[in-house]
Amino acid sequence: MSDRPPRQPAYPIGRVLIWLVNHPTYALLPTFIIIALCIVSVGSIKIREDVLDVLPADDPVFADFFAVIERFELLNYTYVLIRQEGGSNSGTLARAGDATHAAMIKSGLFDDILYRFEMEDIFTSYAVMLQHRAALFTTSDQAALEIRLTPEAIDQTLREWRRTLADSPTPVLANLFYSDPLTINDIFAEKLNRLSIFGKSLTLSEGRLSTADMKGLLIIARPSEAGSEGWENHEFVDKLTRIIETIELEYADGGVDIAWFSGHRASMDNSGRLKRDVRLTIAISLTAIALLSLLVYRRFWLAVLTFAPVAFGALFALGVMRWLDPFIAAISIGCGAMLIGISVDYAIHLIYGADHPLDPSDEQTDNCERLAHIVSDLHTPILLSAATTFCAFGVMHASIIPGYRSLGHFGALGIAGAAGFTLIALPALLAYSIGRTDRQPLIRIDQWLNNNSNKYGSRRTTRILAVATACIVTAFGIMKVRFDGDVQALNALLPDSQADLQQIQNAAGDIMHATAIAVQHETLQGALQAQERFTAHLRRIMEDGTMISFVSLAELLPSEKSQRKNMERWRAFWSESRQAEVRNALESACIKHRIDMHAIDDFLDNLLDPTPPITPNTYDRGPLKELVKRHIRQDVDRTSLLVRAQLADDVNLTPIRDQLASDGENILIYSGPAFIARMIELIQSEMIRLGIILGVVLIVLVVLAVRSASTVLAIFTPLLLSGWWTLGILGLFDVPVNLMNGVVVVFIFGLTIDYSIFLALAYKNSGEESRVVLTRVGILISALTTMCGMGALVFAYHPALHSIGLTALIGITSGICSVFLVVPMFVRKQPPVRTVK
């Protein structure tokens, strides 16, 4: 029987833990009560599956994004592209499009469907616009009209009319000539062209919405119910899928292919893939850790007990999260496999120590006495390492990114629960169950590690050379580190969905990717005036060639103030002297080209007819009705107008927004490039800020606990090296740093410092080589299990989880290598100091 009494802990918490080891009932009873309470609590937790939930809604860029897409439901549209093999817009394609349209109407899934317009409606929309041309007559229109009314221009216009009417003497052309012999209406028709109602990649073909290459038909529909995170998504997707499959089957002989996409489909893909990946990665993690445990433990059943702290930690985290954050982001739960790999470390150190006694005679002692020795040796490094990891997750509470805070809360609670279970309940379970055994583990990892360490790593020069080489190699990667701010790239679309989305983007990309600007005011007239001022800025940008196009209701629906000015300008322009000059020029041209002047008298007589004011209800038919409906939202206390723009990548509208905001305007802008740029900036700033906060917290915590300069240096040097090596390897292999794996780089520090603490304190506090070897084995097994837990995410299809797993795998490997290389160079083994109980 060992005569080695447990070292008397210096702090009360250590003495309490040893007392609990000797009184296991008092340790297990509260544990079971907490488990029961957490099981009851976790049943009401809600999971948020949208990756956009991780974004900070109060950030100006993201706040604009959420406000614009919510106000105009930009992410709620469904796009259906009907194409025919061979690309011919034949009758078969038209019939397939009409059948799809009819089936979508009959389904009851949609409130509005944009697809087909009667030609009568199109002509009516144009006629309504011409009826109000005086109210639309701007200064630029006046300049263009003056050019058309010179005697030379009038003569040229009538000459062209004469030639056209001679070649095609149809009643339609004759009526056009009589109503507008000077083609002044072309100025207002050009307004319609500038509006690009359906985007430049779409046009109208026989009244149907067609792709610009005339090889496909597009249906744009607004679902009755917005995309959600539950059963409604499945119902919507299933119904629409059946409709499309039925149409494709019916027109299979004609080579008809239909692609479709919507937020419902993306949400369902993301949710389903996330759930499947969580199950898969947790299964892989548990299996790998279990197999590893079976190989290194003398007692096979301890492999099962290894997971007890993990299960308790996860259950405890979910149970408490129910009260802190009842709508937890799914991506945080998706990191459950990562939490398994981290929190299992504490159990491994304790279980491995109980399974492999330092002195064979210890197995003859009372179980409680044996475990008291182990807890007395390990409670300090376990508490300190758990505290550092807790801080690594805890500092995320200071993040401005909700997803980081959610992950931080879940991780910190899980670590606290797992560490508490390891020190309180696990020794009690072992005391009741562990017995004597002569069996040896399948793999003597302690012998392997000790032999290879003595053979390759005992020389200080060898260690320094290895560290220097790694730093130099990864330095080239540091310069290549790439940041990716595209949050949508973190969504997991299934291959069929991705293929359909790509087809639609190729056909109608400018509709789906336009910059969206919302102009808001308390009143409709205030919003219209603000839109006019903003549109004036856009026109100047377009003149510089940095804007491709934009769509604004300012061209179609001026404010009342602008309408009055336009009508006054129209009346002033058509003064009596101007009318006389135009009449004389027309008479001369008519005589020259042998045209009856009396036939166009009505044109001059009707120029100053009264013009009614334009309101949103003026355009009540055809494409212009759809344009107004999609670009205006009116409530009792607010009117919002949508402006869509196609910008060059380097155009920044924020200065314009800020300038108008200083004048009291409320302008919200969502621009894809600006969104990604802000996301990259946020990732970088959060990595630096959280890294600094964590570094300060860890330094204070370790200094207070260790109080030895060489030991503190031994603990923190691997931390810095692992961060350098991790970023360098990411750069070398072109693995981008994104919103999710960026934070992994930060809390990898918390994992590396755990290994440093265990090894440094083993060297510092123990003069027994066997204790150091045992600690090194525990660290290696912990690192391997963490790699299994976090590295399992590499097998995830979901991009966010995959990026976390890959980064974690690189970071942990860097961390364990740096710990084994560096710590022994700073800390010398000390003779044991023990007091008799």
Secondary structure, DSSP 8 states (H G I E B T S, - for coil): ---------SSHHHHHHHHHHH-HHHHHHHHHHHHHHHHHHHTT-EEE--GGGGS-TTSHHHHHHHHHHHHHTGGG-EEEEEEETT----HHHHHHHHHHHHHHHHHT-EEEEE-B--HHHHHHHHHHHHHTGGGG--HHHHHHHHHHTSHHHHHHHHHHHHHHHHH---HHHHHHHHH-TT-THHHHHHHHHHH-TT-TTEEEETTEEEETTSSEEEEEEEESS---SSHHHHHHHHHHHHHHHHHHHHTGGGTEEEEEE-HHHHHHHHHHHHHHHHHHHHHHHHHHHHHHHHHH-SSTTHHHHTTHHHHHHHHHHHHHHHHH-SEEEHHHHTTHHHHHHHHHHHHHHHHHHHHS-SSGGGGGS-HHHHHHHHHHHHHHHHHHHHHHHHHHHHGGGG-S-HHHHHHHHHHHHHHHHHHHHHHHHHHHHHHHH--------SS-HHHHHHHHHHHHSS-HHHHHHHHHHHHHHHHHHHTT--B---GGGGS---HHHHHHHHHHHHHHHHHHS-EEEEEEESSHHHHHHHHHHHHHHHHHHHHTT-EEEEE-GGGTS--HHHHHHHHHHHHHHT-HHHHHHHHHHHHHHHHHHT--GGGGHHHHHTTT-------GGG--SHHHHHHHHHHEEE-SS-EEEEEEEEE-TT---HHHHHHHHHTT-EEEEE-HHHHHHHHHHHHHHHHHHHHHHHHHHHHHHHHHHH--HHHHHHHHHHHHHHHHHHHHHHHHTT--B-TTHHHHHHHHHHHHHHHHHHHHHHHHH---HHHHHHHHHHHHHHHHHHHHHHHGGGG-SSHHHHHHHHHHHHHHHHHHHHHHHHHHHH-----------
